[in-house]
Amino acid sequence: MKDRGVYEMILKGGYPFPILLSCIVFFILFLLTFRFRKSPERIFFTVTTALMSLQGLFSIFEILAVTLEDKLFWRNVQQIPLYYSPVMILGVILSFIGINRRVVVRSVVILSFIMLSYWILLFTDPLHHLIRVSASLEGNGQEGVLRLERTHFGLLFFIFEKMMGLWGLGLLLLNYRKVVGTQRTQHVLLMIAILSPFFVPELAGFMGIKVTVAVSMLPSGLLLFYALYTYNFLQVPPMVKEKVLEHMTEGILIVDEQGMIIDANPAAFPIMASLAGDNKLKGTQLLTHLKDHPTLQAFYNNGNQDEMEVESSGRHWAVRFIPIQIRFKRTGSLLILTDITERKVYENELIKKSTLDGLTNLYNRRTFLEILDTAMNESRVNGESVSLLLIDLDNFKKINDNHGHLVGDRVLEHFAGLMRDAVRSGGAVGRIGGEEFAMVLPGANGTQAYQAAEQLRLRLQQEPLRWVSMGSESEIAYTISIGVSELIDPLMTLEVWYHHADTCLYVSKNNGRNRTTLAQSEVGVQVPLDQGK
């Protein structure tokens, strides 16, 4: 009761049972907290439940006291758990929402010193009367009602104690939009538990019932008990998840059911800046960031747990989508963004090493034969012509013997560049082995392939290898011999087709080199025909 700064708390003989119940509930919670030793906010919650259990016990002692001195003593003792439990609850909330551990400890220590100064002033109040103006007992024995009148200074401590509860409530409200699912339910239960001591006495008074502080805390204890067993409070603390997210190299986006980004870990900002060109994330719509990536938009709108890869600004990203559902209803989404550029580079290097020749960067023998087989099968399906060219560098051994293997390698690289130019409009080239190369030309018949071979041979004569060494320019002229075979018979095997081109190549070499030979069909059998220089 309050009248011009006068505060009254009524404790009568009929009250011990609900007070004892409150004491027992908080004591059970106190014991249960030891199951969660690894939870960072456990120590604050343990102290809170112990204090509230003692609060009820001290209230009973006040009821059982007879004299003013005894009742006043137990009232003063009650102020220890009553004023210190909000400090501990604030510590629980600060830890629960992921505030830095040092900040939490520093805040609790500062508030503890304030509370300690209040208790010292309270127990020495008869000497200075800074906290209370007066204390009196209305009635006799255990039925007596302790009536206290605070000073303005004492009222400041009372308001400060209430403000700590409101501070914790505000922190939970601010953090509410950052969480989804079970964590939201935990937040709601904590907020109700904090508000309970404020509205329970008023509600009880409206119903004509007078309750003590310990009894007004009973609903809070029951809510916390419910949160422990139903919603894993202290078992899945957001702070632990926050710390994990902070140190993850993957970008994490938490999106609500309306598609708004409600939280993101530090790694997500540079990733989204590279992927979408914008690092302003929280409070924005996810789809606006994906406007330049329609495949990602479709991927998100699909709503199914899945993973896809996307390339942007020269980097590769793996995007994993995980819908968050409660009772089969989608309440949010989790997007995990992983930079897989290095993995892709490594994979491409492996592919390159397994498919390309290390010196010339043309296809190696195995890969070229696979491409040749594919071209042959496609020709059988679409009916288009396809031709094979086998090419050999003339007298390559003499180049190695006279100029060394380094120059020989330069010759191979030089010719590989000319071959790549020859198939820019279509086709594939490969190094079959040593100084032997091959080219496949889809869509080209024998005559067209022969013309392409001659263009390559004549260009080589016009563009010999030139390089500068030790301040002087060097030049090596070399020639090639070519065998050309068109796939005329669709039933021909790859081995036979290759053999015909190889036979034409040897005809070119045996006829003096630096020439092209095209296979001709006679009575169903291909016979090499020297086309001359």
DRENMARMI-312619 format. One line per 2 residues: number of its first residue (from 1); their letters; for each residue x, y, z of C-alpha. Coordinates in Angstrom, 1 decimal. Layout:
# DRENMARMI-312619
NUM) A) X Y Z; ...
This chain:
# DRENMARMI-312619
1) MK) 0.0 0.0 0.0; 1.3 3.4 -0.8
3) DR) 0.2 6.8 0.6; 2.5 9.9 0.3
5) GV) 5.6 7.9 0.2; 4.3 5.4 2.7
7) YE) 4.8 1.7 1.6; 3.0 -1.1 3.3
9) MI) 3.4 -4.9 2.9; 0.9 -7.1 4.7
11) LK) 1.9 -10.6 6.0; -0.8 -12.5 7.9
13) GG) -1.0 -15.9 9.4; -2.9 -17.3 6.4
15) YP) 0.0 -16.6 4.0; 2.7 -19.1 4.9
17) FP) 1.4 -21.9 2.7; 1.6 -20.0 -0.7
19) IL) 4.8 -18.4 0.4; 6.2 -21.8 1.3
21) LS) 5.1 -23.1 -2.1; 6.9 -20.3 -3.8
23) CI) 10.0 -21.1 -1.7; 9.8 -24.8 -2.8
25) VF) 9.3 -24.0 -6.5; 12.4 -21.8 -6.6
27) FI) 14.4 -24.3 -4.6; 13.6 -27.0 -7.1
29) LF) 14.6 -24.7 -9.9; 17.8 -24.0 -8.0
31) LL) 18.7 -27.7 -7.9; 17.8 -28.1 -11.6
33) TF) 20.1 -25.4 -12.7; 23.1 -27.6 -11.8
35) RF) 22.2 -29.8 -14.7; 23.3 -27.0 -17.1
37) RK) 26.8 -26.4 -15.9; 28.1 -25.5 -19.4
39) SP) 25.4 -22.8 -20.0; 27.0 -19.3 -19.7
41) ER) 24.0 -17.8 -18.0; 23.6 -20.7 -15.5
43) IF) 25.5 -19.1 -12.7; 23.2 -16.0 -12.7
45) FT) 20.1 -18.2 -13.0; 21.3 -20.4 -10.1
47) VT) 21.9 -17.4 -7.8; 18.5 -15.9 -8.8
49) TA) 16.5 -19.1 -7.9; 18.5 -19.4 -4.6
51) LM) 17.7 -15.8 -3.8; 14.0 -16.1 -4.5
53) SL) 13.8 -19.3 -2.5; 15.4 -17.5 0.4
55) QG) 13.0 -14.6 -0.1; 10.1 -16.8 0.6
57) LF) 11.8 -18.4 3.6; 12.6 -14.9 5.1
59) SI) 9.0 -13.9 4.5; 7.8 -16.8 6.6
61) FE) 10.3 -15.8 9.4; 8.8 -12.3 9.3
63) IL) 5.3 -13.7 9.7; 6.4 -15.9 12.6
65) AV) 8.1 -13.0 14.3; 6.3 -11.2 17.1
67) TL) 8.1 -8.0 18.0; 8.7 -4.9 15.8
69) ED) 12.5 -5.5 16.1; 12.3 -9.1 14.9
71) KL) 9.9 -8.3 12.1; 12.0 -5.4 11.0
73) FW) 15.1 -7.5 11.0; 13.6 -10.2 8.8
75) RN) 12.2 -7.5 6.5; 15.7 -6.0 6.1
77) VQ) 17.1 -9.5 5.4; 14.5 -9.9 2.7
79) QI) 15.8 -6.9 0.9; 19.0 -8.8 0.1
81) PL) 17.3 -11.3 -2.3; 14.6 -8.9 -3.2
83) YY) 17.0 -6.2 -4.5; 19.8 -8.5 -5.8
85) SP) 17.6 -11.0 -7.8; 16.9 -8.3 -10.5
87) VM) 20.7 -7.9 -10.9; 21.0 -11.6 -11.4
89) IL) 18.0 -11.8 -13.8; 19.6 -9.0 -15.8
91) GV) 22.8 -11.1 -16.0; 20.7 -14.0 -17.3
93) IL) 19.2 -11.9 -20.0; 22.4 -10.2 -21.0
95) SF) 24.0 -13.7 -21.4; 21.0 -15.2 -23.0
97) IG) 20.8 -12.6 -25.8; 24.5 -12.9 -26.5
99) IN) 26.1 -9.8 -24.9; 29.9 -10.1 -24.5
101) RR) 30.9 -12.0 -21.4; 33.1 -9.2 -20.1
103) VV) 30.3 -6.6 -20.5; 27.9 -8.9 -18.6
105) VR) 30.3 -9.4 -15.7; 31.2 -5.7 -15.6
107) SV) 27.6 -4.7 -15.5; 26.7 -7.2 -12.8
109) VI) 29.7 -6.1 -10.7; 28.7 -2.4 -10.9
111) LS) 25.1 -3.1 -10.0; 26.2 -5.4 -7.2
113) FI) 28.2 -2.5 -5.6; 25.1 -0.3 -5.8
115) ML) 23.0 -2.9 -4.1; 25.7 -3.5 -1.5
117) SY) 25.7 0.2 -0.7; 21.9 0.0 -0.3
119) WI) 22.1 -2.9 2.2; 24.8 -1.1 4.3
121) LL) 22.6 1.9 4.5; 19.5 -0.2 5.2
123) FT) 21.0 -2.1 8.1; 22.5 1.1 9.6
125) DP) 19.4 3.1 9.0; 18.6 3.6 12.7
127) LH) 21.8 5.7 12.8; 21.1 8.1 9.9
129) HL) 17.5 7.4 8.7; 18.5 7.8 5.0
131) IR) 16.3 4.9 3.8; 13.2 5.1 6.1
133) VS) 11.4 7.8 7.9; 9.7 5.5 10.3
135) AS) 8.8 1.9 11.1; 5.8 0.8 13.1
137) LE) 3.8 -2.3 13.9; 0.0 -2.2 13.6
139) GN) -1.5 -5.0 15.7; 0.0 -7.5 18.0
141) GQ) 1.9 -10.8 17.7; 2.0 -12.7 14.4
143) EG) -1.1 -10.8 13.2; 0.8 -7.5 13.4
145) VL) 1.3 -5.5 10.2; 4.7 -3.9 9.6
147) RL) 4.2 -0.4 8.3; 7.2 1.4 6.7
149) ER) 7.6 4.9 5.3; 10.5 5.5 2.9
151) TH) 12.6 8.6 2.4; 13.0 10.1 -1.0
153) FG) 16.5 8.6 -1.1; 15.1 5.2 -0.2
155) LL) 12.5 5.6 -2.9; 15.2 6.1 -5.5
157) FF) 16.6 2.6 -4.7; 13.1 1.2 -4.9
159) IF) 12.7 2.7 -8.4; 16.1 1.6 -9.4
161) EK) 15.3 -2.0 -8.5; 12.1 -1.8 -10.7
163) MM) 14.0 -0.2 -13.5; 16.4 -3.2 -13.8
165) GL) 13.5 -5.4 -14.5; 12.3 -3.0 -17.2
167) WG) 15.8 -2.8 -18.6; 15.9 -6.6 -19.0
169) LG) 12.4 -6.5 -20.6; 13.5 -3.9 -23.1
171) LL) 16.6 -6.0 -24.1; 14.4 -9.0 -24.7
173) LL) 12.0 -7.0 -26.9; 14.9 -5.6 -29.0
175) NY) 16.3 -9.1 -29.5; 13.0 -10.7 -30.2
177) RK) 13.1 -10.0 -34.0; 16.5 -11.5 -34.3
179) VV) 15.4 -15.0 -33.3; 12.9 -17.5 -34.7
181) GT) 11.1 -20.6 -33.6; 11.8 -22.0 -30.1
183) QR) 14.0 -19.0 -29.2; 11.0 -16.6 -29.7
185) TQ) 9.0 -18.7 -27.3; 11.8 -18.6 -24.8
187) HV) 11.9 -14.8 -25.1; 8.1 -14.5 -24.6
189) LL) 8.3 -16.7 -21.4; 11.1 -14.7 -20.0
191) MI) 9.3 -11.4 -20.7; 6.1 -12.7 -19.0
193) AI) 8.2 -13.9 -16.0; 9.7 -10.5 -15.6
195) LS) 6.3 -8.7 -15.9; 4.6 -11.1 -13.5
197) PF) 5.8 -9.4 -10.2; 4.5 -6.1 -11.6
199) FV) 1.0 -7.1 -12.6; 0.2 -10.1 -10.2
201) PE) -0.2 -7.9 -7.1; -2.4 -5.5 -9.0
203) LA) -4.5 -8.3 -10.4; -4.8 -9.9 -7.0
205) GF) -5.8 -6.5 -5.4; -8.5 -6.1 -8.1
207) MG) -9.9 -9.5 -7.0; -9.7 -8.5 -3.4
209) IK) -6.7 -10.7 -2.6; -3.5 -9.4 -0.9
211) VT) -0.3 -11.2 -1.8; 3.3 -10.9 -0.7
213) VA) 6.3 -10.2 -2.9; 7.3 -13.9 -2.6
215) VS) 3.8 -15.0 -3.7; 3.8 -12.6 -6.6
217) ML) 7.1 -14.2 -7.8; 5.4 -17.7 -7.9
219) PS) 4.1 -17.4 -11.4; 7.5 -16.4 -12.6
221) GL) 9.0 -19.5 -11.0; 6.4 -21.7 -12.6
223) LL) 7.0 -20.1 -16.1; 10.8 -20.6 -15.7
225) FY) 10.1 -24.2 -14.7; 8.0 -24.7 -17.8
227) AL) 10.6 -23.0 -20.0; 13.3 -25.4 -18.7
229) YT) 11.4 -28.6 -19.5; 9.4 -27.6 -22.5
231) YN) 11.5 -25.2 -24.5; 15.1 -26.1 -23.4
233) FL) 15.9 -22.9 -21.7; 19.5 -22.9 -20.7
235) QV) 20.2 -25.9 -22.9; 20.2 -24.0 -26.3
237) PP) 21.3 -20.5 -25.3; 21.3 -17.9 -28.1
239) MV) 24.7 -16.7 -26.9; 26.4 -20.0 -27.7
241) KE) 24.8 -19.9 -31.2; 25.7 -16.2 -31.6
243) KV) 29.4 -17.0 -30.8; 29.4 -19.9 -33.2
245) LE) 27.9 -17.7 -35.9; 30.4 -14.9 -35.2
247) HM) 33.3 -17.2 -35.8; 32.0 -19.1 -38.9
249) TE) 33.6 -18.3 -42.2; 30.3 -19.1 -43.9
251) GI) 27.8 -16.3 -44.2; 24.5 -16.9 -42.3
253) LI) 21.3 -15.1 -43.1; 18.2 -15.6 -40.9
255) VD) 15.0 -14.6 -42.8; 11.5 -14.4 -41.3
257) EQ) 8.3 -15.7 -42.9; 7.8 -12.5 -44.8
259) GM) 11.3 -12.8 -46.4; 12.9 -10.0 -44.4
261) II) 16.5 -10.5 -43.2; 16.3 -10.3 -39.4
263) DA) 19.9 -11.3 -38.6; 23.2 -12.0 -40.3
265) NP) 26.6 -13.0 -39.0; 29.7 -10.9 -39.7
267) AA) 30.8 -13.2 -42.6; 27.6 -12.6 -44.5
269) FP) 28.2 -8.9 -45.1; 31.2 -9.1 -47.4
271) IM) 29.7 -12.2 -49.1; 26.5 -10.4 -49.9
273) AS) 28.4 -7.3 -51.0; 30.2 -9.4 -53.5
275) LA) 27.2 -11.4 -54.5; 24.6 -8.7 -54.6
277) GD) 26.6 -5.5 -54.4; 25.0 -4.4 -51.1
279) NK) 26.0 -5.1 -47.5; 23.0 -3.5 -45.8
281) LK) 21.2 -6.6 -44.8; 19.2 -6.4 -41.5
283) GT) 15.6 -5.2 -42.0; 15.7 -5.6 -45.8
285) QL) 13.9 -8.0 -48.1; 16.1 -10.9 -49.2
287) LT) 14.7 -11.0 -52.7; 15.7 -7.4 -53.4
289) HL) 19.4 -8.5 -53.0; 18.8 -11.3 -55.4
291) KD) 17.3 -9.3 -58.3; 20.3 -9.9 -60.5
293) HP) 20.2 -13.6 -59.8; 16.9 -15.0 -61.0
295) TL) 18.0 -18.6 -60.4; 18.7 -17.8 -56.8
297) QA) 15.3 -16.1 -56.5; 13.6 -19.2 -57.8
299) FY) 15.7 -21.3 -55.5; 14.6 -19.4 -52.5
301) NN) 10.9 -19.2 -53.6; 10.9 -23.0 -54.1
303) GN) 11.0 -23.3 -50.3; 12.6 -26.7 -50.1
305) QD) 15.8 -27.6 -48.3; 18.4 -27.6 -51.1
307) EM) 21.8 -26.4 -52.2; 23.0 -24.7 -55.4
309) EV) 26.2 -23.1 -56.7; 26.4 -19.6 -58.2
311) ES) 29.2 -17.5 -59.7; 29.4 -13.8 -59.3
313) SG) 32.2 -11.2 -59.7; 34.7 -14.0 -60.5
315) RH) 34.0 -15.9 -57.3; 32.0 -19.1 -56.7
317) WA) 29.5 -19.5 -53.9; 27.5 -22.5 -52.5
319) VR) 24.1 -21.4 -51.2; 22.3 -23.7 -48.9
321) FI) 18.7 -23.1 -48.0; 17.1 -24.5 -44.8
323) PI) 13.4 -23.8 -44.1; 12.6 -23.3 -40.4
325) QI) 9.3 -25.0 -39.6; 7.2 -25.3 -36.5
327) RF) 4.3 -27.7 -36.6; 4.7 -28.0 -40.3
329) KR) 4.3 -24.2 -40.8; 7.2 -22.3 -42.3
331) TG) 8.2 -19.6 -39.8; 11.5 -18.5 -41.3
333) SL) 14.5 -19.6 -43.3; 18.2 -20.0 -42.9
335) LI) 20.6 -19.3 -45.8; 24.2 -20.5 -45.5
337) LT) 26.6 -18.9 -48.0; 30.0 -20.5 -48.5
339) DI) 32.8 -19.2 -50.6; 33.9 -22.2 -52.7
341) TE) 36.2 -20.3 -55.1; 39.4 -22.1 -53.9
343) RK) 37.7 -25.4 -54.2; 36.5 -24.6 -57.7
345) VY) 39.9 -23.5 -58.7; 41.4 -26.7 -57.3
347) EN) 38.7 -28.8 -59.1; 39.4 -26.9 -62.3
349) EL) 43.1 -27.6 -61.9; 42.4 -31.3 -61.4
351) IK) 40.2 -31.3 -64.4; 42.8 -29.4 -66.4
353) KS) 45.5 -31.8 -65.4; 43.4 -34.8 -66.2
355) TL) 42.2 -33.5 -69.6; 44.9 -31.2 -70.9
357) DG) 48.5 -31.7 -72.0; 50.8 -30.1 -69.5
359) LT) 53.0 -28.4 -72.1; 50.7 -27.3 -74.9
361) NL) 47.4 -27.0 -72.9; 45.7 -28.9 -75.7
363) YN) 43.5 -31.9 -74.9; 45.6 -34.9 -74.0
365) RR) 45.2 -38.2 -75.9; 42.6 -39.8 -73.6
367) TF) 40.3 -36.7 -73.6; 40.7 -36.1 -77.4
369) LE) 39.7 -39.7 -78.2; 36.6 -39.2 -76.0
371) IL) 35.8 -36.0 -77.9; 36.4 -37.8 -81.2
373) DT) 34.0 -40.6 -80.1; 31.3 -38.1 -79.2
375) AM) 31.7 -36.3 -82.5; 31.4 -39.6 -84.4
377) NE) 28.2 -40.6 -82.5; 26.7 -37.1 -83.1
379) SR) 27.4 -37.4 -86.8; 25.6 -40.7 -86.9
381) VN) 22.6 -39.1 -85.2; 22.4 -35.8 -87.1
383) GE) 23.8 -37.0 -90.4; 26.4 -34.2 -90.6
385) SV) 29.9 -34.7 -91.9; 32.9 -35.0 -89.6
387) SL) 36.6 -35.2 -90.4; 39.7 -36.2 -88.5
389) LL) 43.2 -34.7 -89.1; 46.4 -36.4 -87.8
391) ID) 49.4 -34.1 -87.9; 53.1 -34.8 -87.3
393) LD) 56.0 -32.3 -87.0; 58.6 -33.2 -89.6
395) NF) 62.1 -34.1 -88.3; 61.3 -32.9 -84.8
397) KK) 64.1 -35.1 -83.4; 66.7 -33.0 -85.3
399) IN) 65.3 -29.9 -83.7; 65.8 -31.4 -80.3
401) DN) 69.3 -32.6 -81.2; 70.5 -29.4 -82.8
403) HG) 68.8 -26.8 -80.5; 68.0 -28.7 -77.3
405) HL) 64.8 -29.8 -75.6; 63.8 -26.3 -74.4
407) VG) 63.7 -25.0 -77.9; 61.9 -28.2 -78.9
409) DR) 59.2 -27.4 -76.2; 58.9 -23.9 -77.7
411) VL) 58.3 -25.4 -81.1; 55.5 -27.6 -79.7
413) EH) 53.9 -24.6 -77.9; 54.2 -22.5 -81.0
415) FA) 52.4 -25.1 -83.1; 49.7 -25.6 -80.5
417) GL) 48.9 -21.9 -80.7; 48.4 -22.2 -84.5
419) MR) 46.1 -25.2 -84.0; 44.0 -23.4 -81.5
421) DA) 43.5 -20.5 -84.0; 42.5 -23.0 -86.7
423) VR) 39.5 -24.3 -84.7; 38.2 -21.1 -83.3
425) SG) 35.1 -21.4 -85.5; 34.5 -25.0 -84.3
427) GA) 36.3 -28.2 -83.6; 38.8 -29.5 -81.1
429) VG) 42.6 -30.2 -81.1; 44.8 -32.4 -79.0
431) RI) 48.3 -33.6 -78.5; 48.3 -37.3 -79.1
433) GG) 51.9 -37.9 -78.0; 55.4 -36.5 -78.7
435) EE) 55.2 -34.4 -81.8; 51.9 -35.9 -83.0
437) FA) 48.7 -33.8 -82.9; 45.1 -34.3 -84.0
439) MV) 42.2 -32.2 -85.0; 38.5 -33.0 -85.3
441) LP) 36.2 -30.8 -87.5; 32.5 -31.5 -87.0
443) GA) 30.4 -30.4 -90.0; 33.4 -30.5 -92.4
445) NG) 33.6 -33.1 -95.2; 36.8 -34.5 -96.5
447) TQ) 37.4 -31.6 -99.0; 36.7 -28.9 -96.4
449) AY) 38.9 -30.6 -93.9; 41.7 -30.9 -96.5
451) QA) 41.4 -27.2 -97.2; 41.6 -26.4 -93.5
453) AE) 44.7 -28.6 -93.2; 46.4 -26.9 -96.1
455) QL) 45.7 -23.5 -94.6; 47.4 -24.6 -91.4
457) RL) 50.4 -26.0 -93.2; 50.9 -22.9 -95.4
459) RL) 50.4 -20.6 -92.4; 53.2 -22.4 -90.6
461) QQ) 55.5 -21.8 -93.5; 54.8 -18.1 -93.3
463) EP) 55.0 -17.9 -89.5; 58.0 -19.8 -88.2
465) LR) 59.0 -19.8 -84.6; 60.8 -16.6 -83.6
467) WV) 62.2 -15.6 -80.2; 64.8 -13.2 -78.7
469) SM) 67.6 -14.7 -76.6; 70.7 -13.0 -75.2
471) GS) 69.8 -9.8 -77.2; 69.6 -11.5 -80.6
473) ES) 66.6 -12.8 -82.5; 66.4 -16.5 -83.4
475) EI) 64.2 -18.3 -85.8; 63.3 -21.9 -86.5
477) AY) 61.4 -23.0 -89.6; 59.7 -26.4 -89.4
479) TI) 57.1 -28.2 -91.4; 54.2 -30.6 -90.8
481) SI) 52.7 -33.6 -92.5; 49.0 -34.2 -92.3
483) GV) 46.6 -37.1 -92.9; 42.9 -36.4 -93.4
485) SE) 40.0 -38.8 -93.2; 36.2 -38.1 -93.4
487) LI) 33.8 -40.4 -91.6; 32.0 -41.7 -94.7
489) DP) 30.6 -44.9 -93.4; 28.4 -44.4 -90.2
491) LM) 29.1 -48.0 -89.2; 32.8 -47.4 -89.1
493) TL) 34.5 -47.9 -85.7; 36.6 -45.3 -84.1
495) EV) 39.7 -47.5 -84.5; 39.2 -47.9 -88.2
497) WY) 38.5 -44.2 -88.8; 41.7 -43.3 -86.8
499) HH) 43.7 -45.9 -88.7; 42.7 -44.4 -92.1
501) AD) 43.8 -40.9 -91.0; 47.0 -42.4 -89.6
503) TC) 47.7 -44.2 -92.9; 47.2 -40.9 -94.8
505) LY) 49.7 -39.3 -92.4; 52.3 -41.9 -93.2
507) VS) 51.7 -41.5 -96.9; 52.5 -37.8 -96.5
509) KN) 55.7 -38.5 -94.6; 56.8 -41.2 -97.0
511) NG) 56.2 -38.9 -100.0; 58.6 -36.3 -98.8
513) RN) 56.9 -34.7 -95.8; 55.4 -31.2 -95.7
515) RT) 52.2 -32.2 -97.5; 48.6 -33.2 -96.8
517) TL) 47.0 -36.5 -97.9; 43.2 -37.0 -98.0
519) AQ) 41.6 -40.5 -97.9; 39.3 -41.3 -100.9
521) SE) 36.5 -43.8 -101.0; 36.7 -46.5 -103.7
523) VG) 34.2 -49.5 -103.7; 33.5 -48.9 -100.0
525) VQ) 37.2 -49.0 -99.0; 39.1 -45.8 -98.1
527) VP) 42.4 -45.5 -100.0; 44.9 -42.8 -99.2
529) LD) 45.5 -40.4 -102.1; 48.5 -37.9 -102.0
531) QG) 47.2 -34.4 -102.7; 50.7 -33.1 -103.2
533) K) 52.4 -30.0 -101.8
